[in-house]
Amino acid sequence: QVQLVESGGGLAQPGGSLRLSCAASGFTFNNYGLGWFRLAPGKEREFVAGISRGNGRTYYADSVKGRFTISRDNAKNTLYLQMNSLKPEDTALYYCAKHRLPLRFTIGTMVDEYDYWGQGTQVTVSS
C-alpha cells in the first residue's frame, strides 16, 4: 500500500534552516507529481511547494518562494524540502502528498489533487 513518511522537522530559530524528507513506498515514485503542504493552528491546510514527475519542474507558494526548495531523488523514492531563512510564520505541521493522477507533468496546488498523505512532521520556528 502507499506510504509516505515525513521526517526532519523540529525547532529552529528565525533565520535558520531545516530539511524535511518524505520516504515513499507502494507506488511507482517517478510516475507521480508530489507536493508539500502545511497546517498551522487556526488555518486551513495550504500548499507550500510542488514538483512534477520526470525532470521535476517546481512551483512554490509566494510565501516561501526564494527561501524553500523542493526536490526529489527518484532512485531513493524520497522527496525533500529544504527550508532556509525560516520565519515564525512558517511554524506548522508539514505534510508530503502524492498527486492522484499518474504520468502527468502538471503540478497540483489544491488539496483535492492529492490522494495520499503522510502523517506530518512538526516545524516550529521560535527564538
N, C-alpha and C positions, 0 to 999 in steps of 0.2 A: 504494500500500500504506500501511497505517497506520504513522505515525511519531510518536514522542514524543521531544522533545529538551529535556533539562533544562539550565539554566544558573543562575548566581548563587551557587554555592557558594564556599567559601573559608575563610579563617582569621578567627575573631572572638574577641574577649576575652569572658570571662564577664560577663554583663550587657549585652552588645552585641546587635546586630541584623544580620540578613541577610534578603534577599528572593530566594526561588527563583522561577524561571519555568519553564514547560513549554510549548513550542510544539508544537502538534498539527497533523497533516495526515492526509489519506487516509480520513477518515470524517466523518459529519455531527456536528460537535462538540456542538451543542446537544442532541442526542438521547441523550447518554450521561452517566451519572454518572462522576466522576473521583475519584482518590484520591492521597494521598501516603503512602509507606511509607519506612522506613529500615532499614538493615542495619549494625549495629555489630559489631566484631570479637568473635567468640566467641558471638554471639547470633543468634537467628533473625530473619528479616525481620518487622518489626512495623508495624502500622497506626499512622499519625500523624493523618491528617485526611481527611475525605471531603466531597464536595459533590455534591448531586443535579443532575439536569438541570433546565432551566427556571429557576425562581426561585432555585435554588441554596441549598436547605437545607443546613446544615452539621452535622458531627459530629466530635468530637475525642477522641483518647485522653486519659485522665485526666492523663497525664504532661505534656501540652502545653497543656491547657485553660487559657485565660486568658493564655497567652503567644504562641501561634501563631494565625494567621488564614488560612484558605484562602478563595480567591476565584477567580472565573473571568470572563473577558471573551469573551463569545461572538462578538463582532464581530471579535476578533483571534485567535480559536481558541487562546487561551492560558490556562493555569492558573497560579495563583500560590500561594506560601506565604510569608507574612510571619512572620518568626521574631524575637520580641523576648525580652528577659531571658534570653538564651541561657545554658545551663549546660554544664559539661564533659561531662555525661552525654548531651547532645544530639549529641555527635560521632558521625557515621555517614555512610554513603553514602545519599543521599536519592533516591528514585525516584518518578516520577509514573506513574500507570497508568490505563487506560481500563476501565470496567466492561464485562463481557461482554454484558449484556442492554440492548437499546435501549428507549427510551420508558418507562422506569420512574422513579419518584421515590424509590426506596429508596436508601440509602447503604450500600455494602458495606464491611465491616471485615475481611474474610478475604481472604487472598492469592488463593485459587482463585476468587474472584468477579470477578477481573480477568483480561483476556486479552492485553493488550498493555502493554508496559513500556518506559520509556526506559532509557538506558544508565547513568543515575545521575550525581549531582553530589556531590562530597565536601564535607562541612561539618565543620570542626574548631574546637572551642571550647577555647581554652587561653590562659593568660596568659604 
